[in-house]
């Protein structure tokens, strides 16, 4: 199974990197299967994952392999334990999402697709790797499919990784659109509210 | 004022000596100070059991301050196991009490006419009779001395193994700290010293309290956020490494015949937590609390740590955790280094498999293992041969390949065929097969601070040299190396600056570390070691055919050339007994 997980992680890791949502050692991916969790290892490059970058550990309690797993393992575990419907989590360092998180406590997407799919994207706070952040994100994801940690990045969760990936793309697209709309407003353009949204 | 107690047990005479600021500036304290004192006070080729051998208990400039993990001490002498210069670092509280007694270090020479203890108390040193303590296990010894001197004192003692000059006898402090490797407990035993007791109320002056406060606030945050010091070690202790290392095919089993252990789960950190761990403990001023108290069959005791657990399980083919814990307790009681004990037992098992020794000792024989541990401490029967360590055991019975040692010190629980940097670190270690001179595992396995390709030799020599220098400095301050998983060299240099008021930065710290390293190498060269001793056992230079490390051959020669070049020891040819080019000792007066 680890081999299969590796193939999946490698595919979505590359896609996220192509979009610029992750770079360097940033971001992580996880999948749950039964009481096991597969997660990218600490220090892995998502744009070029190797087989040894996939760590198999427990979902229901800490394991010694947490030592080499992503430093966000606490958070991934908290998400799965809080919401049994989620089987995949993605974490990115999407630049527009991070930038807008400094100005909003909640993002309300204004484009058709994201406003329909995501509805709202809460912004929470917490120190990377901390229990507090893990709890805040897990709680937010009970009500919503995506959340932004202020100044840090995006967490999305879904039943399958492809959907979690879609959510990650939508969050960043929404944040980018909000920024562009704000720029156009400041340039003096009149905003026309769509009647169908 | 700085002070060293110089004790000659043969006379007996006690002198209080001011080491001078130069010595402390150049060698910091702890390991560095001890190495310098031993180097200056020993003649080459001296038998480690000769009364003229000296043994030094040394604290560092940060000992007994508010800097985390500052209760440790260093123990330095010439090792009866390896004949190299040897320092062993111990946790617990003894270092705190030694510093509080008013001494930076205690140097012991000579031999007491009968069993003795040394009491270091509020600036005074006395030698007293230990007739009633001789023969007692370490736990009982500590208890008796705490009863006599009160609970606010530190006790460093030997057990029956040290008394009987088992070559890998250790020194146990306060029941939770172990100066484990190299047989320094036997050096104390050869001097008829059962224990050193330290007591005092002196406080260490701090030059810049404000800077120290700011640093400590930053340190605790980083220690707590680090996944290893903040989560893994507090929860599982060092046995957290069992599954991790085995996963990478680096958990040697059956005397390094295999690089992984099929039954690792049965002896893992998880198995320990589920059945045996009762509570955590910490050394003086340590927020990590990696020490674990266990209980088995109604008895409570310390550990086992990762290395002890491995040596007494996978290395010997034992998969029963109860047996391993009990064997660990036995080694602690008797005052034996668990790594060398396990490795010597595994060596004996292999010799038995080849029908080279006069007993039948199968892999995994739990009952015989416990009996042999006792026999080793008391030098009975085959135990008398085991007490010599694996190198001498294997040589005696005609198959030296069965001993997994470097420079006479048995290798620890990371198979070097899985991490080339660690392989180089083992080969070049001044004290022999040791993972703590340079812990390349943090780069090559744990990814702290960054993950490297463990099968690449590129850049490894530079990193090994850096780590060796850095850890020599850390051992001289005397701090716990776990701090270095969360704190970098500049942070530690800043702490030293805050306490001493001297303008230390990372460069000065690393220079001191290099000086200490070179002095150790000088000592070893003087004893007859050459660059041909910078090697690994033959078994580890040949590939295994199964597991994650299958087919891998360590490019040791290539890395050694790089290493000597980085060290500046090379002038086109290997060292081979030639004087060092830049030992860093010129111009310093002997004590």
Contacts between the chains, C-beta under 8 A, distances in Angstrom:
chain1	res1	chain2	res2	distance
A	41	B	447	7.0
A	41	B	451	7.8
A	42	B	227	6.9
A	42	B	446	8.0
A	42	B	447	4.9
A	42	B	451	7.4
A	43	B	447	3.7
A	43	B	450	6.3
A	43	B	451	3.8
A	44	B	451	7.7
A	52	B	248	7.8
A	62	B	231	7.1
A	62	B	235	5.8
A	63	B	243	7.4
A	63	B	270	6.6
A	64	B	232	6.8
A	64	B	236	5.7
A	64	B	239	7.6
A	64	B	240	4.2
A	64	B	241	7.1
A	64	B	242	6.7
A	64	B	243	4.5
A	64	B	244	5.7
A	64	B	268	6.3
A	64	B	269	4.5
A	64	B	270	6.3
A	65	B	243	5.9
A	65	B	244	6.0
A	65	B	247	6.9
A	66	B	227	6.8
A	66	B	231	6.6
A	66	B	232	6.3
A	67	B	227	6.3
A	67	B	228	5.8
A	67	B	232	4.4
A	67	B	240	5.7
A	67	B	241	7.5
A	67	B	244	5.4
A	67	B	446	6.6
A	68	B	244	5.8
A	68	B	445	7.0
A	68	B	446	6.0
A	68	B	447	6.3
A	69	B	227	7.9
A	71	B	227	5.3
A	73	B	227	7.7
A	74	B	231	7.7
A	127	B	225	7.1
A	128	B	225	7.6
A	129	B	225	5.3
A	129	B	227	7.0
A	129	B	230	7.9
A	130	B	225	7.0
